């Protein structure tokens, strides 16, 4: 459980740094995200989730 909290904190830290350093680029990237189909976003999300799970599984 402790590792999950640490991972979530690291995620928030990295996400916050990106928005703090590149706010204009993040805005333009989020606007471009509207052009992507929902099915494509869902597919990429599942691919990233499975990849992350596999990495965590093999590290543990």
C-alpha positions as CSV (number, residue, x, y, z in Angstrom):
1,X,0.0,0.0,0.0
2,X,2.9,2.3,0.8
3,X,4.3,1.9,-2.7
4,X,0.9,2.8,-4.2
5,X,0.9,6.1,-2.3
6,X,4.5,6.8,-3.3
7,X,3.6,6.1,-7.0
8,X,0.6,8.3,-6.9
9,X,2.7,11.1,-5.3
10,X,5.3,10.7,-8.0
11,X,2.7,10.9,-10.7
12,X,1.3,14.1,-9.2
13,X,4.8,15.6,-8.9
14,X,5.7,14.8,-12.5
15,X,2.4,16.0,-13.8
16,X,2.7,19.2,-11.8
17,X,6.2,19.9,-13.0
18,X,5.1,19.5,-16.7
19,X,2.2,22.0,-16.3
20,X,4.4,24.4,-14.3
21,X,7.3,24.4,-16.9
22,X,5.2,24.3,-20.1
23,X,1.7,25.7,-19.5
24,X,1.2,27.0,-23.1
25,X,2.3,23.7,-24.7
26,X,0.0,21.8,-22.4
27,X,-2.9,24.0,-23.3
28,X,-2.3,23.4,-27.0
29,X,-1.8,19.7,-26.5
30,X,-5.1,19.5,-24.6
31,X,-6.9,21.3,-27.4
32,X,-5.5,18.9,-30.0
33,X,-6.7,16.0,-27.8
34,X,-10.3,16.9,-28.8
35,X,-9.5,15.9,-32.4
36,X,-8.7,12.3,-31.4
37,X,-11.5,9.8,-31.5
38,X,-12.7,8.2,-28.2
39,X,-11.8,4.7,-29.5
40,X,-8.2,5.8,-30.1
41,X,-7.9,7.3,-26.6
42,X,-9.4,4.2,-25.1
43,X,-7.0,1.9,-27.0
44,X,-3.9,4.0,-26.0
45,X,-5.1,4.1,-22.4
46,X,-5.5,0.3,-22.3
47,X,-2.1,-0.2,-23.9
48,X,-0.4,2.1,-21.4
49,X,-2.3,0.5,-18.5
50,X,-1.3,-3.0,-19.5
51,X,2.3,-1.9,-20.2
52,X,2.5,-0.3,-16.7
53,X,1.0,-3.4,-15.1
54,X,3.6,-5.7,-16.8
55,X,6.5,-3.4,-15.8
56,X,5.3,-3.4,-12.2
57,X,4.7,-7.2,-12.2
58,X,8.2,-8.0,-13.4
59,X,9.8,-5.5,-11.0
60,X,8.0,-7.1,-8.0
